[in-house]
């Protein structure tokens, strides 16, 4: 087991964040040592729940660490000003995010035998890396950056946000192992520790600016993944009210049937939430709304497999008037925002599917 994964297994809490046991981290080798401080999770990932619970759907945030909108993405990103089309930018960002996720899977492992806390931390690392990519390219042009360097820098910053110690050399080693083909040799040679550290510093600067602008966020990005469990709970509580779901339960109690589906719904929604981060949703929409869109999409997907035709609109209505902290209340008017998030997330999945089909040809 790689040293970084041993540390991950020993330090991850039940929520996927580093535990606050104060046991300290192993000291990394002096080469390219990272300055990652072991901070208690309760401090590192704190936020003001009072601010969140009082928020309304019409506020620019809670938990949105930027003022960008979908309209900004469509017309005024640095890449758009450089002549790159919206679809091409989505595709390129997606490829960079996918390389970052592959590096993290290679570094942290992806076996299913690890504890749920470790598996959740792996997903958080991938989600943070994708978020770093999306936020970076709201301020930088794709035409001016080395894509693989950006992927590595996004991984590095994600691991630092999770207090997982890792040397830059380790990330580059995993990246090089994943690109051993002869046609990739020049691509690997372009990457250096200095370049990765320089881009990571720029990403960290953008993150600090976001936190300064939204002081209630604490010290790391708040992601859709942070709200998925709550969204699934809300949806599971509403499922027995739908006639289509009751009909599929036959003689089973609908409430018990819904609760029995909860683990599968949660696992699917968590993975869908990370996949959604490969698009700009995490920086142009409120994470709590994206989480609910992801829960509705994953619920629709799983229920269709069970031949249960609960509609997407019905699933989105599960979140009307939900007010449990730390979520913002979504009223009937707020469904427009939820539908917008659902279209954006589904569009990301569709584009990803198209790219995979092209790679298989």
C-alpha positions as CSV (number, residue, x, y, z in Angstrom):
1,X,0.0,0.0,0.0
2,X,1.4,3.4,-0.9
3,X,2.5,5.5,2.0
4,X,0.0,8.2,1.1
5,X,-2.8,5.7,1.2
6,X,-1.7,4.3,4.6
7,X,-1.9,7.9,5.9
8,X,-5.3,8.3,4.3
9,X,-6.6,5.1,5.9
10,X,-5.4,6.1,9.3
11,X,-6.6,9.7,9.3
12,X,-9.9,9.8,7.4
13,X,-12.9,10.3,9.7
14,X,-16.3,8.8,9.1
15,X,-17.4,11.8,7.0
16,X,-14.4,11.5,4.7
17,X,-12.5,14.4,6.2
18,X,-9.2,14.1,8.1
19,X,-9.8,13.2,11.8
20,X,-8.9,15.7,14.4
21,X,-7.1,13.3,16.7
22,X,-4.0,15.5,16.6
23,X,-1.8,12.5,16.1
24,X,0.2,14.4,13.4
25,X,1.3,13.4,10.0
26,X,4.4,11.6,8.7
27,X,7.2,14.0,7.7
28,X,7.6,13.8,3.9
29,X,11.0,13.6,2.3
30,X,12.8,16.9,2.1
31,X,12.7,16.9,-1.6
32,X,9.8,19.0,-2.7
33,X,8.3,19.0,0.8
34,X,4.9,20.5,1.0
35,X,3.9,22.9,3.7
36,X,0.7,21.2,4.8
37,X,-0.3,21.9,8.4
38,X,-2.2,19.3,10.4
39,X,-5.2,21.3,11.4
40,X,-8.2,19.8,13.3
41,X,-11.0,19.1,10.9
42,X,-13.4,21.0,13.0
43,X,-11.5,24.1,12.3
44,X,-10.3,23.4,8.8
45,X,-13.8,22.7,7.5
46,X,-15.9,25.0,9.6
47,X,-18.5,27.3,8.3
48,X,-21.2,29.5,9.8
49,X,-24.4,27.3,9.8
50,X,-26.5,30.2,11.1
51,X,-25.7,32.2,7.9
52,X,-26.6,29.3,5.8
53,X,-29.9,28.4,7.6
54,X,-31.0,32.1,7.2
55,X,-30.2,32.2,3.5
56,X,-32.9,32.3,0.9
57,X,-33.0,31.0,-2.6
58,X,-32.6,34.4,-4.1
59,X,-29.3,35.2,-2.4
60,X,-26.2,34.9,-4.6
61,X,-24.9,32.2,-2.2
62,X,-24.8,30.3,0.4
63,X,-21.8,28.3,-0.2
64,X,-21.1,29.8,-3.6
65,X,-17.5,31.0,-3.5
66,X,-17.8,33.1,-6.7
67,X,-20.0,35.6,-8.4
68,X,-19.8,33.9,-11.8
69,X,-22.9,32.8,-13.7
70,X,-23.7,30.4,-16.5
71,X,-24.0,33.5,-18.7
72,X,-20.4,34.5,-17.8
73,X,-19.3,31.0,-18.7
74,X,-21.1,31.2,-22.1
75,X,-19.7,34.5,-23.1
76,X,-16.8,36.0,-21.1
77,X,-14.3,33.4,-19.9
78,X,-10.6,34.1,-20.8
79,X,-10.8,31.1,-23.2
80,X,-13.9,32.5,-24.9
81,X,-12.1,35.8,-25.4
82,X,-9.2,33.8,-26.9
83,X,-11.6,32.4,-29.5
84,X,-12.3,29.0,-27.9
85,X,-16.0,28.0,-28.3
86,X,-18.1,27.1,-25.3
87,X,-18.4,23.4,-26.3
88,X,-14.7,23.1,-26.9
89,X,-13.9,24.7,-23.5
90,X,-16.3,22.3,-21.8
91,X,-14.6,19.4,-23.5
92,X,-11.1,20.6,-22.7
93,X,-11.9,21.3,-19.0
94,X,-13.5,17.9,-18.8
95,X,-10.3,16.2,-20.2
96,X,-8.1,18.1,-17.7
97,X,-10.5,17.1,-14.9
98,X,-10.4,13.5,-16.0
99,X,-6.6,13.4,-16.0
100,X,-6.6,14.8,-12.5
101,X,-9.1,12.2,-11.3
102,X,-7.0,9.4,-12.9
103,X,-3.9,10.7,-11.1
104,X,-5.7,10.7,-7.8
105,X,-7.1,7.2,-8.3
106,X,-3.6,6.0,-9.1
107,X,-2.2,7.7,-6.0
108,X,-5.0,6.9,-3.5
109,X,-6.2,3.7,-4.9
110,X,-9.7,2.7,-6.1
111,X,-10.3,-0.7,-4.6
112,X,-13.7,-1.3,-3.1
113,X,-12.3,-3.0,0.1
114,X,-11.3,0.2,1.7
115,X,-13.4,1.7,4.5
116,X,-16.4,3.9,3.6
117,X,-14.5,6.9,5.1
118,X,-11.5,6.3,2.8
119,X,-13.7,5.8,-0.2
120,X,-15.5,9.1,0.5
121,X,-12.2,10.9,1.0
122,X,-11.1,9.6,-2.4
123,X,-14.3,11.1,-3.9
124,X,-13.7,14.4,-2.1
125,X,-10.2,14.6,-3.4
126,X,-11.4,14.1,-7.0
127,X,-14.3,16.6,-6.5
128,X,-11.9,19.2,-5.1
129,X,-9.5,18.7,-8.0
130,X,-12.2,19.2,-10.6
131,X,-13.4,22.3,-8.7
132,X,-9.9,23.6,-8.8
133,X,-9.8,23.1,-12.6
134,X,-13.1,24.9,-13.1
135,X,-12.3,27.8,-10.9
136,X,-8.8,28.2,-12.4
137,X,-10.1,28.5,-16.0
138,X,-12.6,31.2,-15.0
139,X,-9.5,33.3,-14.7
140,X,-7.1,31.7,-17.1
141,X,-7.2,30.8,-20.8
142,X,-6.9,27.2,-21.9
143,X,-4.8,28.3,-24.8
144,X,-2.1,29.7,-22.4
145,X,-1.8,26.8,-20.0
146,X,-0.2,23.3,-20.1
147,X,-3.2,21.0,-19.5
148,X,-1.3,18.3,-17.7
149,X,0.4,20.7,-15.4
150,X,-3.0,22.2,-14.5
151,X,-4.2,18.6,-13.7
152,X,-1.3,17.9,-11.4
153,X,-1.6,21.3,-9.7
154,X,-5.3,20.7,-9.1
155,X,-4.5,17.4,-7.5
156,X,-1.9,18.9,-5.3
157,X,-4.2,21.7,-4.0
158,X,-7.0,19.2,-3.4
159,X,-4.7,17.0,-1.3
160,X,-3.6,20.0,0.7
161,X,-7.2,21.0,1.3
162,X,-7.8,17.5,2.7
163,X,-4.5,17.6,4.7
164,X,-3.2,14.6,2.9
165,X,0.6,14.8,2.7
166,X,2.0,14.1,-0.7
167,X,5.1,15.2,-2.6
168,X,4.9,16.7,-6.0
169,X,7.3,14.0,-7.1
170,X,4.8,11.4,-6.1
171,X,2.1,12.9,-8.3
172,X,4.4,13.3,-11.3
173,X,5.5,9.6,-10.8
174,X,1.9,8.4,-10.9
175,X,1.2,10.6,-13.9
176,X,4.3,9.3,-15.8
177,X,3.3,5.7,-15.0
178,X,-0.1,6.3,-16.5
179,X,1.4,7.8,-19.7
180,X,4.1,5.3,-20.6
181,X,3.2,4.9,-24.2
182,X,5.9,6.2,-26.6
183,X,3.6,8.8,-28.1
184,X,3.1,10.3,-24.6
185,X,6.9,10.6,-23.8
186,X,7.1,14.3,-25.0
187,X,4.0,15.1,-23.0
188,X,5.5,13.7,-19.8
189,X,8.8,15.5,-20.3
190,X,7.1,18.9,-20.5
191,X,6.0,18.4,-16.9
192,X,8.3,19.6,-14.0
193,X,7.9,20.1,-10.3
194,X,8.6,23.8,-10.7
195,X,5.8,24.3,-13.2
196,X,3.3,22.3,-11.1
197,X,4.1,24.3,-8.0
198,X,3.8,27.6,-9.9
199,X,0.3,26.8,-11.2
200,X,-0.7,25.4,-7.8
201,X,0.3,28.7,-6.1
202,X,-1.9,30.6,-8.6
203,X,-4.8,28.2,-7.9
204,X,-4.3,28.7,-4.1
205,X,-4.3,32.5,-4.6
206,X,-7.7,32.3,-6.4
207,X,-9.0,30.1,-3.6
208,X,-7.9,32.7,-1.0
209,X,-9.6,35.4,-3.0
210,X,-12.8,33.4,-3.0
211,X,-12.7,32.8,0.7
212,X,-12.0,36.5,1.4
213,X,-15.1,37.3,-0.7
214,X,-17.3,34.8,1.1
215,X,-16.1,34.6,4.7
216,X,-18.7,32.2,5.8
217,X,-17.2,29.4,3.7
218,X,-14.4,28.6,6.1
219,X,-11.1,27.6,4.5
220,X,-12.0,25.2,1.7
221,X,-14.5,25.1,-1.1
222,X,-18.0,23.8,-0.2
223,X,-19.0,21.2,-2.8
224,X,-22.2,19.6,-3.9
225,X,-20.8,16.4,-2.4
226,X,-21.2,18.1,1.1
227,X,-25.0,18.2,0.6
228,X,-25.7,14.9,-1.2
229,X,-26.5,12.9,2.0
230,X,-29.0,15.5,3.1
231,X,-30.6,15.7,-0.4
232,X,-31.0,11.9,-0.6
233,X,-32.6,11.8,2.9
234,X,-35.1,14.4,1.7
235,X,-35.9,12.4,-1.4
236,X,-36.2,9.1,0.4
237,X,-38.7,10.7,2.8
238,X,-40.9,11.8,-0.1
239,X,-40.8,8.6,-2.3
240,X,-43.6,6.8,-0.5
241,X,-45.9,9.7,-1.5
242,X,-45.7,8.9,-5.2
243,X,-48.2,6.5,-6.6
244,X,-45.8,5.0,-9.1
245,X,-43.4,4.1,-6.3
246,X,-46.2,2.6,-4.1
247,X,-47.3,0.5,-7.1
248,X,-43.8,-0.9,-7.5
249,X,-43.7,-1.9,-3.8
250,X,-46.4,-4.5,-4.3
251,X,-47.1,-5.8,-0.7
252,X,-44.1,-4.1,0.9
253,X,-44.5,-1.1,3.1
254,X,-43.5,1.9,0.8
255,X,-41.6,3.7,3.7
256,X,-39.5,0.6,4.4
257,X,-38.9,0.0,0.7
258,X,-37.7,3.6,0.3
259,X,-35.4,3.3,3.3
260,X,-33.9,0.1,1.9
261,X,-33.0,1.9,-1.3
262,X,-31.3,4.7,0.6
263,X,-27.7,3.2,0.6
264,X,-27.8,2.6,-3.2
265,X,-29.2,6.0,-3.8
266,X,-26.5,7.6,-1.7
267,X,-23.7,5.7,-3.3
268,X,-25.0,6.6,-6.8
269,X,-25.6,10.3,-5.9
270,X,-22.1,10.7,-4.4
271,X,-20.5,9.4,-7.6
272,X,-22.8,11.4,-9.8
273,X,-21.9,14.5,-7.7
274,X,-18.2,14.0,-8.5
275,X,-18.9,13.4,-12.2
276,X,-20.9,16.6,-12.3
277,X,-17.8,18.5,-11.1
278,X,-16.3,18.0,-14.6
279,X,-18.5,20.8,-15.8
280,X,-18.7,24.4,-14.5
281,X,-21.7,23.7,-12.2
282,X,-19.6,23.9,-9.1
283,X,-18.5,27.5,-9.7
284,X,-21.5,29.0,-11.4
285,X,-24.4,27.4,-9.4
286,X,-25.0,27.0,-5.7
287,X,-23.6,23.6,-4.5
288,X,-26.7,22.9,-2.4
289,X,-28.9,23.2,-5.5
290,X,-26.4,21.1,-7.6
291,X,-26.6,18.4,-4.9
292,X,-30.3,18.3,-5.2
293,X,-30.2,18.1,-8.9
294,X,-27.7,15.2,-8.7
295,X,-29.9,13.4,-6.2
296,X,-32.9,13.7,-8.5
297,X,-30.9,12.5,-11.5
298,X,-29.4,9.5,-9.6
299,X,-32.9,8.7,-8.2
300,X,-34.4,8.8,-11.6
301,X,-31.6,6.6,-12.9
302,X,-31.9,4.0,-10.1
303,X,-35.7,3.9,-10.1
304,X,-35.8,3.4,-13.9
305,X,-33.5,0.3,-13.4
306,X,-36.2,-1.0,-11.0
307,X,-38.9,-0.2,-13.6
308,X,-40.4,2.5,-11.4
309,X,-41.5,5.5,-13.4
310,X,-41.3,8.3,-11.0
311,X,-40.8,11.4,-13.1
312,X,-37.9,13.9,-12.9
313,X,-40.4,16.7,-12.0
314,X,-41.8,14.6,-9.1
315,X,-38.3,14.0,-7.8
316,X,-37.4,17.7,-8.0
317,X,-40.5,18.5,-6.1
318,X,-39.1,16.5,-3.2
319,X,-37.0,19.5,-2.3
320,X,-39.8,22.2,-2.3
321,X,-40.0,23.9,1.1
322,X,-37.2,21.8,2.5
323,X,-35.7,23.9,5.2
324,X,-33.4,21.6,7.3
325,X,-30.1,23.3,8.0
326,X,-27.6,23.7,6.5
327,X,-29.6,23.9,3.3
328,X,-31.2,26.9,1.8
329,X,-35.0,26.7,1.4
330,X,-36.2,26.1,-2.2
331,X,-39.7,27.3,-2.7
332,X,-41.9,26.8,-5.7
333,X,-40.1,29.7,-7.5
334,X,-36.8,28.2,-6.7
335,X,-37.6,25.1,-8.8
336,X,-36.5,27.2,-11.8
337,X,-33.0,27.3,-10.3
338,X,-33.1,23.5,-9.5
339,X,-34.2,22.8,-13.1
340,X,-31.4,25.0,-14.4
341,X,-28.9,23.0,-12.3
342,X,-30.4,19.7,-13.5
343,X,-30.0,20.7,-17.2
344,X,-26.4,21.8,-16.6
345,X,-25.5,18.6,-14.7
346,X,-27.3,16.4,-17.2
347,X,-25.5,18.2,-20.1
348,X,-22.2,17.5,-18.4
349,X,-23.0,13.8,-18.2
350,X,-24.2,13.8,-21.9
351,X,-21.0,15.5,-23.1
352,X,-18.9,13.0,-21.0
353,X,-20.7,10.1,-22.6
354,X,-20.1,11.5,-26.1
355,X,-16.4,11.8,-25.4
356,X,-16.2,8.2,-24.1
357,X,-17.9,6.9,-27.3
358,X,-15.4,8.8,-29.4
359,X,-12.5,7.3,-27.5
360,X,-13.8,3.8,-28.0
361,X,-14.0,4.2,-31.8
